[in-house]
Amino acid sequence: MRVRNDFMWATLVHIGTNMWFEENNRIRSEQKNIWKVPASAKLRFDRAVWDRYLLKLKQSGVNTLIIDVAEALQYKSYPELAAEGAWSREEWEQELSRLDNMGFEVVPKLNFSTTHDVWLGRYAYMVSTKEYYDVCKAVIDEVADIFKSRFIHIGMDEEGYELQKDYNYAVVRHNEQWWHDLRFLADCVEKNNARAVMWSDYAREHTDEFIKNCPKSIVQCVWYYGDTFGDYLPWESEIRVRLFKLFDREGFDMLPAGSIVYHEDNFELLCKYCRENISKQHLLGFLQTTWDSVEQEWEGALSKGCDTVKAARESFEGNAQS
């Protein structure tokens, strides 16, 4: 039986990182962060950094790891999806056993948004076809069997042209096609006795449609990286923040996400706002994101992410007891 936490203090960890620009995309080749660079044929991962990072995560009160798998697994079903250096099933199972013993709940993430599916290789060019559905089902089944988690994060964020304008190949699903594919992916997860988790981006500008069509079984990961909260905000902030109260009222379970990317105090402010505005029934925990790979170059940022969880958890639990 894998570790399960009553309340998740989670961090998003990128072991797989090929979720942005194509490998041969030259427009962003001068950048460094994983969300600004082309995909890599080799796994971007440093074992020594990983081992130190795990200790820091544990010391900081993180109890849940949401891990981007993507190209980091040697899939038996579709071996061509693996990067050089990807872990075998046996290596993943050994690592998951170690994480169990350290007290971490582990949730796998496979992002199926067309803005973040470079890891699917040639199948990213077959969206919404039989071949596409076959590979999606197969990798979900395989990851579910290895991780044995109660959740699988399916991504589905930022699917729009503006965010793909520098890609060599852009795909955007609309209307019923988007809903069909979301339901298909969630169904694949549920057939493995798990719950799907998704980024809630689509609800920002399709709010009524989202409330009407999205199954309540899907956990909503509302992300907001700003430092202002409340009911009267600029549009780009308001369409994010209002989802917290709305989803609570409509009966969606949530795992709100914050980050140190833009504001170092974001995560603590997010936790405070959600404690005051989301019922305990629907608040499953919090997710901290750094958007940096597990490599020596980003070890400082990873450590800072741990520190922000520690501060936020201490403040959240201290206020809850007072």
C-alpha positions in Angstrom: 0.0 0.0 0.0 1.4 3.4 -1.0 1.6 6.3 1.4 -1.5 8.4 1.5 -1.7 11.7 3.3 -4.9 13.2 4.9 -3.7 16.7 3.7 -1.2 17.1 0.9 1.7 19.5 1.1 2.9 18.8 -2.4 5.7 19.9 -4.7 5.8 19.5 -8.5 9.0 17.7 -9.5 10.1 17.5 -13.1 12.0 14.3 -13.8 10.5 14.3 -17.3 10.9 17.8 -18.8 9.9 17.5 -22.5 6.6 19.4 -22.3 7.3 22.6 -24.2 9.2 23.3 -27.5 10.1 20.6 -30.1 13.6 19.3 -30.0 14.5 21.0 -33.2 12.8 24.3 -32.4 15.5 27.0 -32.8 13.5 30.1 -31.7 14.0 29.4 -28.0 17.4 27.7 -28.1 19.2 30.5 -26.2 17.0 30.1 -23.1 17.7 27.9 -20.1 14.6 27.2 -17.9 12.9 24.0 -18.9 9.7 25.8 -19.9 11.7 28.0 -22.3 13.9 25.5 -24.1 13.4 22.8 -26.7 12.9 19.2 -25.7 16.0 17.1 -25.0 16.8 13.7 -26.4 18.6 13.0 -23.1 17.0 13.0 -19.7 17.7 16.3 -17.8 18.3 14.9 -14.4 21.1 14.7 -11.8 20.9 11.9 -9.3 23.1 13.6 -6.7 20.9 16.7 -6.8 17.8 14.5 -6.5 19.1 12.8 -3.4 19.9 16.1 -1.7 16.6 17.6 -2.9 14.6 14.7 -1.3 16.2 15.4 2.1 15.4 19.1 1.8 11.8 18.3 0.8 11.4 16.0 3.8 12.9 18.5 6.2 10.6 21.2 4.9 7.4 19.4 5.6 6.6 18.3 2.0 4.7 15.1 2.2 3.6 14.6 -1.4 5.5 14.6 -4.7 3.7 15.2 -8.0 6.2 13.9 -10.6 6.3 14.7 -14.2 7.0 11.3 -15.8 6.7 12.1 -19.6 9.9 10.9 -21.3 11.5 9.7 -18.1 10.1 6.1 -18.3 11.0 3.3 -20.6 7.5 2.4 -21.6 7.0 -1.2 -22.5 3.9 -0.2 -24.6 5.6 2.6 -26.5 9.4 2.4 -26.0 10.1 5.2 -28.5 8.7 7.7 -26.1 11.6 7.3 -23.7 14.6 9.7 -23.6 18.1 8.5 -23.3 18.7 7.9 -19.6 15.0 7.2 -18.9 14.3 4.9 -16.0 13.1 1.3 -16.5 10.0 0.1 -14.7 12.2 -1.7 -12.2 14.2 1.5 -11.5 11.0 3.4 -11.0 9.6 0.7 -8.6 12.8 0.7 -6.6 12.7 4.5 -6.3 9.0 4.5 -5.4 9.7 2.1 -2.6 12.4 4.4 -1.3 10.0 7.4 -1.4 7.4 5.3 0.4 9.9 4.6 3.2 10.6 8.3 3.4 6.9 9.0 3.9 6.2 10.7 0.5 2.9 10.2 -1.3 3.8 10.1 -5.0 1.4 11.2 -7.8 2.4 10.7 -11.4 1.8 13.4 -13.9 1.3 13.0 -17.7 0.4 16.2 -19.4 -1.9 15.7 -22.4 -2.4 19.4 -23.2 -1.5 20.0 -26.8 0.8 22.8 -25.6 2.7 20.4 -23.3 2.7 17.1 -25.1 6.1 17.1 -26.9 7.0 14.0 -24.9 4.4 12.1 -26.9 6.7 12.3 -30.0 5.0 11.6 -33.3 1.7 10.9 -31.5 1.5 14.6 -30.6 0.8 15.1 -34.3 -2.2 12.6 -34.2 -4.3 14.3 -31.5 -7.9 13.0 -31.3 -7.3 10.1 -33.7 -7.5 6.4 -32.8 -3.7 6.2 -32.7 -3.7 9.0 -30.2 -6.3 7.5 -27.9 -4.4 4.2 -28.0 -1.2 5.7 -26.8 -2.8 7.8 -24.2 -4.7 4.8 -22.7 -1.5 2.7 -22.8 0.8 5.1 -21.0 -1.9 5.9 -18.4 -2.4 2.2 -17.8 1.3 1.6 -17.5 2.0 4.5 -15.2 -1.0 3.6 -13.0 0.3 0.0 -12.7 3.8 1.2 -11.7 2.9 4.0 -9.3 -0.3 2.6 -7.8 -1.3 6.1 -6.8 -4.8 7.2 -5.9 -4.4 10.2 -8.3 -2.9 10.8 -11.8 -2.4 14.4 -13.0 -3.3 14.7 -16.6 -2.3 18.3 -17.2 -4.6 19.9 -19.8 -3.5 23.5 -19.2 -2.7 26.4 -21.5 -4.1 24.8 -24.6 -4.3 27.8 -26.9 -2.6 29.3 -30.0 -0.9 32.2 -28.2 1.2 29.8 -26.1 2.1 27.7 -29.2 2.9 30.5 -31.6 6.6 29.8 -31.5 6.1 26.0 -31.9 6.7 24.3 -35.2 3.4 22.6 -35.0 0.4 24.0 -33.2 -2.8 22.2 -32.2 -5.8 23.5 -30.3 -8.9 21.5 -29.5 -12.2 23.4 -29.1 -15.7 22.9 -27.8 -17.0 19.3 -27.7 -13.7 17.9 -29.0 -11.9 19.2 -25.9 -14.5 17.8 -23.6 -14.5 14.5 -25.4 -10.8 14.1 -25.0 -10.8 15.3 -21.3 -13.6 12.7 -20.5 -11.6 10.0 -22.3 -8.5 10.7 -20.4 -10.3 10.9 -17.0 -12.1 7.6 -17.8 -8.7 5.9 -18.5 -7.5 7.1 -15.1 -10.7 6.0 -13.3 -10.5 2.5 -14.9 -7.2 2.2 -13.0 -9.0 3.0 -9.7 -7.5 6.5 -9.5 -8.8 10.0 -9.7 -7.7 12.4 -12.4 -6.2 15.7 -11.4 -6.1 18.6 -13.9 -5.0 22.2 -14.2 -8.1 24.4 -14.2 -7.1 26.8 -16.9 -10.1 26.1 -19.2 -12.5 27.3 -16.5 -11.2 30.8 -16.6 -12.8 31.9 -19.8 -15.4 29.0 -20.2 -16.7 29.1 -16.6 -20.4 28.2 -17.1 -19.5 25.5 -19.7 -16.9 24.1 -17.3 -19.2 23.9 -14.3 -21.8 22.2 -16.5 -19.6 19.7 -18.2 -16.6 18.8 -15.9 -17.1 15.7 -13.8 -16.8 16.3 -10.1 -14.6 13.3 -9.8 -11.7 15.3 -11.3 -9.6 17.2 -8.8 -9.1 20.8 -9.8 -5.6 22.3 -9.6 -6.3 26.0 -9.7 -2.9 27.8 -10.1 -2.3 31.4 -9.3 1.1 32.9 -9.0 0.2 36.5 -8.1 0.6 38.3 -4.8 -2.9 40.0 -4.6 -6.1 38.2 -3.6 -9.7 39.3 -3.1 -12.8 40.0 -5.2 -11.7 43.1 -7.0 -8.7 42.4 -9.0 -7.4 43.1 -12.6 -9.0 40.7 -15.1 -6.0 38.5 -15.5 -5.9 37.8 -11.8 -9.6 37.8 -11.2 -10.3 35.0 -13.6 -7.9 32.8 -11.6 -8.7 33.8 -8.0 -12.5 33.6 -8.4 -12.3 29.9 -9.2 -11.4 29.1 -5.6 -14.7 30.2 -4.1 -16.7 29.1 -7.2 -15.3 25.5 -7.2 -15.9 25.2 -3.5 -19.5 26.3 -3.9 -20.0 23.9 -6.9 -18.6 20.9 -5.1 -15.2 20.4 -6.7 -12.3 19.1 -4.7 -9.2 21.3 -5.1 -5.4 21.2 -4.8 -4.5 24.9 -5.2 -1.1 25.6 -6.7 1.3 28.5 -6.1 4.9 29.3 -7.1 8.0 31.2 -6.3 8.5 32.1 -10.0 7.2 35.6 -9.8 6.5 36.4 -6.1 8.4 34.8 -3.3 5.5 35.3 -0.9 2.9 33.9 -3.2 2.6 30.4 -1.7 2.1 31.6 1.9 -0.5 34.2 0.7 -2.3 31.5 -1.4 -2.5 29.1 1.6 -3.9 31.9 3.8 -6.5 32.9 1.2 -7.7 29.3 0.6 -7.8 28.5 4.3 -10.2 31.4 4.7 -12.3 30.8 1.6 -12.4 27.0 0.8 -14.2 24.5 3.0 -12.2 21.7 4.6 -14.3 19.3 2.7 -13.0 20.4 -0.7 -9.4 21.5 0.2 -7.2 18.4 -0.3 -3.9 20.3 0.2 -1.6 22.6 -1.7 0.9 22.3 -4.5 4.1 24.3 -4.8 5.8 24.7 -8.2 9.3 25.9 -9.1 9.4 25.0 -12.9 13.0 24.0 -12.8 14.7 20.7 -13.6 16.5 18.5 -11.1 19.9 19.6 -12.0 22.8 21.4 -10.3 22.1 24.7 -12.1 18.7 24.9 -10.4 19.4 23.5 -7.0 19.2 26.9 -5.3 15.7 27.5 -6.8 14.6 24.0 -5.7 15.8 24.7 -2.2 13.9 28.0 -2.1 10.8 26.2 -3.1 11.2 23.9 -0.1 11.6 26.9 2.2 8.4 28.5 1.0 6.4 25.3 1.7 7.9 25.1 5.2 6.9 28.7 6.0 3.4 28.3 4.5 2.8 25.1 6.3 3.9 26.4 9.7 1.7 29.5 9.2 -1.3 27.5 7.9 -1.2 25.0 10.7 -0.5 27.6 13.4 -3.6 29.6 12.3 -5.7 26.5 12.1 -5.0 25.7 15.7 -5.5 29.2 17.0 
